[in-house]
Amino acid sequence: MNTMKQVDDFLALKRIAVVGVSRNPKGFGTVLWQEFRQRRYEAVPVNPVAKEIDGQPCFAKVQDIQPPVEGVLIMTSSKSTDQIVADCAEAGIKHVWMYGGVAPGAKTETAVEFCAENGIDVVAGLCPYMFLPGTPAFHAPHRVWKKLTGSYPKSK
């Protein structure tokens, strides 16, 4: 179960990788990557088939990023998540956010277990927009739904 401390700790990081950024500017991974950049994060794009996105160097996997990042936001489908968290462990990354929203997200139980076994703090199955200050009002119903279903992070 996610906690607000995990959410706050991740959002306090300054240098993060966003895995799943694409060349499509309307792709949700790209939209979130741009959002983090606009909020003054050092957000690094990760996509194994792109060398550059929006003028920024793009990396094939998190282990390739220099200087290293502090956390990783996974915006891919869940079929890639287990490999990505293994890459994070290899790179020494201690904070992972597995995106989850209206559509199926990146979370897998095996990846969550792997993170726990390897000392990686994980936020699983949530959308960062629910927690970033000043986000558009249409994110509020998602937040309310999570609270009603008991899947909103607890304060501890």
C-alpha positions in Angstrom: 0.0 0.0 0.0 1.3 3.4 -1.0 1.9 6.1 1.7 2.0 9.9 1.3 5.6 9.8 2.6 6.5 7.7 -0.4 4.7 10.1 -2.8 6.3 13.1 -1.1 9.8 11.5 -1.1 9.6 10.8 -4.8 8.3 14.3 -5.6 11.1 15.8 -3.5 13.7 14.3 -5.9 15.2 16.7 -8.4 16.7 14.4 -11.0 14.4 11.7 -12.4 14.1 9.5 -15.4 10.9 9.0 -17.2 10.8 5.6 -18.9 8.3 5.6 -21.8 8.7 9.0 -23.2 8.0 8.9 -27.0 8.4 11.1 -30.0 4.6 11.6 -29.9 4.1 14.9 -28.1 0.6 13.8 -27.1 1.7 10.5 -25.6 1.0 10.5 -21.9 4.6 9.6 -20.9 5.8 12.6 -23.0 3.1 14.8 -21.4 4.2 13.9 -17.9 7.9 14.2 -18.8 7.2 17.8 -20.1 5.2 18.5 -16.9 8.1 17.6 -14.7 10.5 19.6 -16.8 8.2 22.7 -16.6 8.3 22.2 -12.8 12.1 22.5 -12.8 12.9 18.8 -12.4 15.8 17.5 -14.2 13.7 15.0 -16.1 15.6 12.6 -18.3 13.8 10.7 -21.2 14.3 7.0 -21.5 13.3 5.2 -24.7 15.3 2.4 -26.3 14.6 3.5 -29.9 15.1 7.3 -29.6 18.5 9.1 -29.4 16.8 12.5 -28.7 13.4 13.8 -27.8 12.4 17.4 -28.0 16.1 18.3 -28.3 17.0 16.4 -25.1 19.4 13.4 -25.1 17.4 10.2 -24.7 18.8 7.0 -23.1 18.0 3.4 -24.0 17.9 2.3 -20.3 18.3 3.8 -16.9 21.8 2.4 -16.4 23.1 4.5 -19.4 22.1 7.8 -17.8 25.1 10.0 -16.7 25.1 11.5 -14.3 22.7 9.0 -12.6 19.1 9.9 -11.6 17.6 9.7 -8.1 14.3 8.1 -9.2 12.5 6.6 -12.1 8.9 7.2 -13.3 7.7 4.1 -15.3 5.2 5.1 -18.0 5.3 1.9 -20.0 2.9 -0.9 -20.1 3.2 -3.5 -17.3 4.9 -6.0 -19.6 8.1 -4.0 -19.4 8.0 -3.1 -15.7 9.8 -6.2 -14.3 12.9 -5.5 -16.5 12.8 -1.8 -15.8 12.9 -2.3 -12.0 15.8 -4.8 -12.5 17.6 -2.1 -14.4 16.9 0.4 -11.6 18.4 -2.0 -9.0 21.5 -2.5 -11.2 21.8 1.3 -11.5 21.4 1.8 -7.7 18.2 3.7 -8.0 16.2 3.7 -4.8 12.9 5.4 -5.8 10.5 4.1 -8.4 7.0 5.3 -9.4 4.9 2.8 -11.4 2.3 4.9 -13.2 -1.3 4.0 -12.8 -4.4 5.9 -13.9 -7.6 5.3 -15.7 -6.0 2.9 -18.2 -3.9 -0.1 -17.1 -0.6 1.2 -15.8 2.9 0.0 -15.2 2.3 -1.8 -11.9 3.0 -5.5 -11.5 3.0 -7.4 -8.2 6.3 -9.1 -9.2 7.9 -5.7 -9.7 6.5 -4.4 -6.4 7.9 -7.5 -4.6 11.3 -7.1 -6.4 11.5 -3.5 -5.2 10.7 -4.4 -1.6 13.4 -7.2 -1.7 16.0 -4.8 -3.2 15.5 -1.8 -1.0 13.7 0.3 -3.6 10.9 2.6 -2.4 8.0 2.3 -4.8 4.8 4.2 -5.5 2.6 1.8 -7.4 -0.5 2.3 -9.5 -1.0 6.1 -9.0 -0.8 9.1 -11.3 1.6 11.9 -10.3 -0.9 14.5 -11.5 -3.0 13.6 -8.4 -0.3 15.0 -6.2 1.4 17.8 -8.2 0.2 21.2 -6.9 -1.8 23.3 -9.3 -2.8 20.5 -11.8 -5.9 20.9 -13.8 -9.3 20.3 -12.1 -10.1 17.2 -14.2 -7.6 15.3 -12.0 -9.8 15.8 -8.9 -12.4 13.1 -9.8 -9.5 10.6 -10.0 -8.3 11.6 -6.6 -11.8 11.4 -5.1 -12.3 7.9 -6.7 -9.1 6.7 -5.2 -10.2 8.0 -1.8 -13.6 6.4 -2.0 -12.1 3.0 -3.0 -9.5 3.1 -0.3 -6.6 3.2 -2.7 -5.4 6.7 -2.0 -2.2 6.8 0.0 -2.4 6.9 3.7 -0.6 9.6 5.6 1.8 7.2 7.3 
